[in-house]
Amino acid sequence: MLRLKENEVVVDNLYNVLLLMMIFMVIWLIGRGIRFTWRKEFSFKREIRTAAIPFGLMFIYLATLFPFPFYNPYEFVGPGVERQYNVIPFKSMFESLDHFYYMVPLRNIGGNILLFMPFGFALLYRFPAFTFWRALIIGFLVSLIIELSQLKIGFRSFDVDDLILNTFGTLIGMILYKGATKNDEKGNFPAHES
């Protein structure tokens, strides 16, 4: 019976993600179509660059609010169950590293880093003139907004380690962008277009 509920949560999450992605895509395409009919110019590179930040934020939003669960997150929150918050840096990271199941640190540490790597890449891809510090602060602030919003969501909780890991993921994404542009000897990586 528990497995059936877990499957229902997974299907429900996938349905919600697909629905929100489709709504976002339709709104995005209508907006870009209006811009194209108004300006009568189209650049594939500019469209990719323009889409980088909104689609990066959409990915983070969907992955945060509708995670594909390795367990049913809803079963742990109910009457008499207290959500836990972590405000001590590195506490939950060390606890997950001590966990007997290897997926716990992989999901908690690796997942939070991977979640923000595309966003760090997209920040510098869209705004190449940004300094590392400016882009890193933006990554931190986006993560902070997500963590604070989770205070109101029944099955999510605030964790300062998520802020640290998300910001580190932003940094890795920025380093990957810089590496990709530096090592592109053929000049195929899109240059900034306004």
C-alpha positions in Angstrom: 0.0 0.0 0.0 2.9 2.4 0.8 4.5 1.6 -2.5 1.3 2.5 -4.3 1.2 5.9 -2.5 4.8 6.6 -3.4 4.0 5.8 -7.1 1.0 8.1 -6.9 3.3 10.9 -5.6 5.8 10.3 -8.4 3.1 10.3 -11.1 1.5 13.4 -9.5 4.9 15.2 -9.4 5.7 14.3 -13.0 2.2 15.5 -14.2 2.7 18.8 -12.3 6.2 19.3 -13.8 5.1 18.6 -17.3 2.0 20.8 -17.0 4.1 23.8 -15.6 6.8 23.2 -18.3 4.2 23.3 -21.0 2.5 26.5 -19.6 5.9 28.2 -19.3 6.9 27.1 -22.9 3.6 28.4 -24.4 4.0 31.8 -22.6 7.6 32.0 -23.6 6.9 31.2 -27.3 4.0 33.7 -27.4 6.2 36.4 -25.9 9.1 35.7 -28.2 6.7 35.5 -31.2 5.3 38.9 -30.4 8.9 40.2 -30.2 9.8 38.7 -33.5 6.7 40.1 -35.3 7.4 43.5 -33.7 11.2 43.7 -34.5 11.2 41.4 -37.7 14.6 40.0 -36.7 15.6 36.6 -35.4 18.9 35.4 -34.1 19.2 31.8 -32.8 22.1 32.7 -30.6 20.2 35.6 -29.1 17.2 33.4 -28.4 19.4 30.8 -26.6 21.1 33.5 -24.6 17.8 35.2 -23.7 16.3 31.8 -22.6 19.2 30.8 -20.4 18.2 32.5 -17.2 14.4 32.0 -17.3 14.7 28.3 -18.2 17.5 27.9 -15.6 15.2 29.4 -12.9 12.3 27.3 -14.1 14.4 24.1 -13.8 15.4 25.1 -10.2 11.8 25.9 -9.3 10.5 22.6 -10.6 13.3 20.5 -9.1 12.8 22.2 -5.8 9.0 22.1 -5.5 8.3 18.9 -7.3 11.4 16.7 -6.6 11.4 13.2 -8.0 11.4 11.4 -4.6 13.6 8.5 -3.6 11.0 8.2 -0.9 7.6 9.7 -0.2 8.3 13.1 1.4 4.7 13.5 2.3 4.6 10.6 4.7 7.0 12.2 7.2 4.9 15.4 7.7 1.6 15.2 9.5 0.1 15.7 12.9 2.7 15.4 15.6 5.6 15.4 13.2 7.9 18.4 13.5 9.9 19.6 10.5 13.6 20.1 11.2 15.6 23.2 10.3 19.3 23.4 10.1 21.0 26.8 10.7 24.5 25.3 11.6 26.8 25.3 8.6 28.0 21.9 7.4 25.9 20.0 10.0 23.6 18.2 7.5 26.5 17.6 5.1 28.5 15.7 7.7 25.3 13.9 8.9 24.5 12.7 5.4 28.1 11.6 4.8 27.7 9.3 7.9 24.5 7.8 6.6 24.6 4.1 5.8 22.8 4.5 2.5 25.0 6.0 -0.2 22.1 7.8 -2.0 21.6 10.1 0.9 24.9 12.1 0.5 24.7 11.7 -3.2 21.2 13.3 -3.3 21.8 15.9 -0.5 25.2 17.1 -1.5 25.6 16.2 -5.1 22.0 17.1 -5.9 22.2 20.6 -4.4 25.5 21.3 -6.3 24.1 20.0 -9.6 20.9 21.9 -9.2 22.7 25.3 -9.5 25.5 24.5 -11.9 23.3 25.3 -15.0 22.2 28.5 -13.4 25.8 29.6 -12.8 26.7 28.8 -16.4 23.6 30.6 -17.6 24.3 33.7 -15.6 27.7 34.3 -17.3 26.4 33.1 -20.6 23.6 35.7 -20.5 25.7 38.4 -18.9 29.4 37.8 -19.7 30.4 41.1 -18.2 29.3 40.0 -14.8 32.1 39.7 -12.3 32.4 36.4 -10.4 31.3 38.0 -7.2 28.2 39.6 -8.7 27.1 36.3 -10.3 27.9 34.4 -7.1 25.8 36.8 -5.0 22.9 36.4 -7.4 23.2 32.6 -7.1 23.2 32.9 -3.3 20.2 35.2 -3.3 18.2 32.8 -5.6 19.0 29.9 -3.3 18.1 32.0 -0.2 14.7 32.9 -1.7 14.1 29.2 -2.4 15.1 28.2 1.1 12.9 30.9 2.7 10.0 29.9 0.5 10.4 26.3 1.8 9.5 27.5 5.3 5.9 27.7 4.1 5.8 24.4 2.2 4.7 21.5 4.3 7.1 18.8 3.1 10.3 21.0 2.7 12.6 22.6 5.3 15.2 25.3 5.6 18.8 24.1 5.6 21.8 26.5 5.6 23.9 23.8 4.0 21.6 24.0 0.9 22.6 27.6 0.6 26.3 26.7 0.8 26.0 23.8 -1.7 23.8 25.8 -4.2 26.2 28.7 -4.1 29.1 26.3 -4.7 27.1 24.8 -7.6 26.7 28.4 -9.0 30.5 28.8 -8.8 31.2 25.6 -10.6 28.8 26.5 -13.4 30.6 29.9 -13.8 34.0 28.1 -13.9 32.6 25.7 -16.5 31.4 28.7 -18.6 34.8 30.4 -18.3 36.5 27.2 -19.2 34.3 26.6 -22.2 34.8 30.1 -23.6 38.5 30.1 -22.9 39.1 26.7 -24.5 37.0 27.4 -27.6 39.7 27.8 -30.1 37.4 27.8 -33.1 35.2 30.6 -31.8 32.0 28.6 -32.0 30.9 29.6 -28.6 28.3 32.3 -29.0 29.6 35.8 -28.4 27.4 38.3 -26.5 24.7 39.9 -28.6 22.5 42.7 -27.2 
